[in-house]
Amino acid sequence: MIGSNSVISIEDLLESDNQEYYRMIKMTDPIMEALKQTETDKIKEFVAMLFQEAVSGSLSPDLIRQLSYELIMKSLQVVASVGIATEEALEEMGNLHQRIHQCDNWQEAEWIVNTVLEGLAGKIEEKRSQRGSNKTIEKMLAYIQDHYQESEFSLDQLADKFELSPPYISKLFKEHTERNFIDYLIEIRINAAKELLAAKNRKINDISEVVGYSNTRSFLRAFKKYTGMTPSEYREWVIKSEGKTALE
């Protein structure tokens, strides 16, 4: 429900102990990541998979509507993290509560979600284009890409390499990547792990080491935190996605 100055999650209005529904909520994290990266093709792909899972999991129409709301609310949090005022975005969406409530089927709800997320991705791209570039941060990002696999890689190492203070680098990161250094480093490592998990015969312990984790438990915790899934669950997600694509 959306008031004039606030967003209230549909969870405040609908209570459910449906485990299948909460499994669906966990599956929205890859969609949020695709939104952050403004990868509209991936957004559509992941949203389609989410709704297919919801339908095959026999979620009730009310829970599918709830899932649609929750997905949009999480998307607004992503938009806010970039520095975009959510009030303006909400006004452009119209009365979401009414629009989704009036959906006759899950396909209509999926269309609304895709339309909203596509619009939000456009706003994120526009915001970033206005920010301009910074050659120092670009060189740092390239350096991180070359060294993230080193388990001891740190902000201090980056500061020594570029002869800048850690606080100044932290400020640059926040301004130009919308996250701090450690979050950016973890994100690079997790994204690399995602690519490696597509290989079915690659052991998770090996992947952990390859992307810069000397401790597998730390890798598992980080992967779960940033994706909402365990590496094994993510691998199953990818395999299922590839299977559905092959059938189309």
N, C-alpha and C positions, 0 to 999 in steps of 0.2 A: 504494500500500500504506500502511496506517495502523498505526503502532505505538502503544504506550501513551502516549508523550509526543512523537511526531513525525509529520510528514506527509512522505512520500516521493513525489515525482512519478513517474508511470508511465513518464516518459521515462528514469528511472534503470533501468527494467526492460526496456523495449522500445526497441530502436534501429531507426530507419528513416530512409532518405534520400528518402522519398516526398515529392516536391515538392507534390503535391496536398494532402497532410496538413498541411504547414506553411502552405499557403495558407489552409486551414481555421482554423488557429491564429490567423492574423492577423485572421480574421473574428470572433473572439470579443470584440474590444475594444468594439464597440457594445453587446454584451450586458453587459459590465462597467459601462459607463456607465449603462445602464438600471437595473442593480442599485443603483448608487450613488444614483440618483434614486428608487429604489423604484417604478419604473414597471412593474408586473407585466404589463400588456398588451403592452408593448414587449418585455419579456423573453421572453414566450411567442412573440411574432412572430419575433424574431431567432433564438431557439433553433430554431424550426421551419425557418426559412430555412437555418440552418447544417446541420441534419441532412439537409435536402433536397439541399443542395449536396454534402454528403459522400456521399450515396447516388448522386446523379447523376455524381459524380466517380469512382465505382467504388472507394471506399475499402474495404479488407478489413474483415471483422467485428472483427478485432483492433485495427485502427487506429481504428475507430469507438468501440470501448471506450476506447482510449487518449485519443481526443478528449474523451470524456465525463469521464474522470478529470481531464484538463488543465483543462477548463472549470470543474469544481468546485473544483480547487485554486486557480485564479485568483480564483474567487468568495470563497474563504476569505481571500485576501489583502485583498480589498475590505472584508470584514467586520472584519478585524484593524485596518485603517486607520481605522475608525470608533471603535475602542476596545472591541470586543467580543472576549471570550476565545474563541479558536477551539476550545479543548479541549471546552467545553460543547457547541458546535455539532456537533463531530465525534461526540460521544457520542450525540446525538440522531439522527444519520444512520445509526447502526449500522455494520456492516462493509461499507463501500462497495465495497471490492475484490471481495468475494464477491458482493454484490448485482449489480454490473455484469457481472462475469464470468459469472454465471448467466443473463444476459439471452438469450432465444432469438432476438430480432430487434432491429433498431435502434429500433423504436417503443417498446420497453420501456426502452431506455437513455435515449431522449428524455424519457419520462415520469419517470424517476428524476431526471434533470437538472432538469426543470421543477419537480418537487416540492421538491428541495433548494434551488433558487434562490428559490422562492416563500417557503420558510421563512426563508431568510437575509434576504430583503427585509423580512419581518415583524419580524425582530430589529433591523434597522437603524432601522425606523420607531419601534419601541419605545424604542430607545436615544435617538433624537433627541427624542422626546416628553418624556423625562425631563430633558432638558437645559434646557428653558425657553427663553424668548425674551429678546432684548436689543434695546431700541429704537434704541440708537445704531448697532449693526451693521445693523439693518434699514434705517435711513436711508442708511447707507453703500452697502448693496447696491442700493438704489433709485437712488442717485446714479451708481453704476458702470453700471447698466443704461442710464442716460440719456447716459453719456459714453464708453462703451467704444469707440465708433467713432473717437474722436480718437487718432491715432497716437502722440501725445506724452503720453497719459494715464499717470499714474504714482502710486506710493504717496505721494510728496512732495506731489503736487497734492491727493490725498485728505486728507492730514494738514493741509495749509493750510486746506482747506475746512472741516474739522471742528475745527480748532484743537487737534489732538492730536498727540502725537509718533509718528513712524513705528514705533518699536518697540512702542508700546502698541497701535497699530492691528494690527500683525502678530500680537500676542498674542490680540487679540479674534478675528481671522480664524481662527486655528488652533483656538480654543476652540469657535467657533460654525459654522464652515464645513468643518472638518476638512482644510483646505488653507491654504497661505499666499496672500498677496495676488496675486502674479504668476500663480500657478497658477489662481486663481479667475478672474482677468481673461482669461487665455488660454482657459479653459473657456467663458466667456461668448462670446468671439469665435468659437471653433470651433463652438459650438452654433448661433450665428447664421449662420455659413457653411454649416452642414448644411442649414438651412432654405432658404437661397438656392440651394444646389446642386440642389435639387429642380426648379428651372426649367432645362430642358435647354438653352435658348438663352443662358443667362447665362454670360459669359466668366469663367474662374477668376481672371484678373488683376483684373477689375472687382470680383469678390466679395472678393478679398483687400483691396482698398482700402476697400471699404464697411465691412468689419468691423474696421478699425483698423490694417491693416498697410501701411506705405509701401513695404516690400520684399517682393515676391512670394515670393522664395526663403525668407524667414523664415516666411511663412505656410505654405508647402509643408512645411517641416520641422516646424513646430508641429502641423499637421494630421495628418501621418504619425505623430508621437509620441503624440498623444492619441487617435487612432482606429485606428491600425494600418494605415490605408489612405491612398492618395493621394486628393486631391479627385476625380480622375477615376474611381478605383475606387469611391469612396463613391457617386458619382452613378450608376454602373452598378448598384450594390447597391440603391439606392433605386428605380431604374427597374424592376429585376427584381422587387423586393418589390411594387411597385404593380401590375405585370403579373399576378403570382400572385394578389394580392388580388382583382383584377378577374375572374379566372377562377373564383373560389370562389362 
